[in-house]
Amino acid sequence: MEKKKISPKKKSAKAKKALKKVAKKKAPKKAAKKKATKKKTAKKKTVAKASANPIVKFDPLQSYLQEISRYDLLTREQEVELGIRIQEDDDKDAAYQMVTSNLRLVVKIALDFQRIWMQNLLDLIQEGNIGLLNAVKKFDPYKNVKFSYYASFWIKAYILKFIMDNWRLVKIGTTQGQRKLFFKLKKEKQKLIDEGFEPEPKLLSQRLGVSEKEIVDMDQRLDGWDLSLDAPLKEDSDTERIEFMSTESDSAEDQVAKKEIEVLLHENVNNFKKSLTEREMEIFETRIFSDSPVTLQQIGEKYSISRERVRQIEKNIIKKLKDFFKSEIPDFSSYDSENNN
């Protein structure tokens, strides 16, 4: 049989139909693939956005500032009313309101001290709050003084004391004058430099009303740094700095040895007294062994002898005492010669 010839037009029409069927089958797969690609792209963008904006760390200072901003400031009349309730009725609620309304004052003062402290501001705020509490307790509402002005002195005092106590391991100021000098010295030195003067101790002492020695001492304390005596002399050394420190005091061994000798001498002195006559005992107790010895004249008048005779007896007693010790105490001769030298 002869095969039917298909015209080119019919062939192209059939090919188009077949392509359309294949395209329809592939279309869902392409759509799903496109959708998955879009999801991946969106996920990458989200990750990139998250890495560009990392998680914000918790800031305790900002949190504290937001917390205290909730409390309203007090008027002058409210301060007086609350102050009376605190002083007369010991009203805790009134004290709480007085404190919380002035917490921002503490922050303001602490910020002024921050340029000196240069560390955690919350430390200063904490100490200032203690000063504020004391100001609330001591505030007299009947005096014509604004509470914020009165409290500022308490707040500054506590902050300044904290700075001085923690500036060094060793305290650099313990008296009121030293604390005042600590706070004013650097400021006054800078003021003199700005005016074109050399900040010498003499000029600073005149400006601050303290002695030159106090200026020099405080300046050395501020410029010096703490040094541990237990620290090694070098990084690769086991030798500590304290080993090179000289001391004028006796060692523990010498102190124990001296104590033993004192006990031994005391025991032998009591034994020696038994060998003395009444007159010799009188001279020994009132002249040789006394913190406030009587005069030779007084003893001479008592026993009707001359002053020279009393001196001779005294000299003889001392000689007998030394001989007694030499016979009773081992190595007393060497001990005696060391003391004489």
Salt bridges, closest charged atoms under 4 A:
GLU67 OE2 - ARG70 NH2 2.54
GLU79 OE1 - ARG76 NH1 3.90
ASP90 OD2 - LYS92 NZ 3.77
ASP91 OD2 - ARG85 NH2 2.98
ASP165 OD2 - LYS161 NZ 2.82
GLU188 OE2 - ARG207 NH1 2.75
GLU195 OE1 - ARG207 NH2 2.79
ASP217 OD2 - LYS213 NZ 3.04
ASP219 OD1 - LYS189 NZ 3.01
ASP250 OD2 - LYS258 NZ 3.11
GLU280 OE2 - LYS320 NZ 3.55
GLU282 OE2 - LYS302 NZ 3.23
GLU285 OE2 - LYS273 NZ 2.91
GLU308 OE1 - ARG311 NH1 2.67
GLU314 OE1 - ARG287 NH2 3.27
ASP323 OD2 - LYS319 NZ 3.35
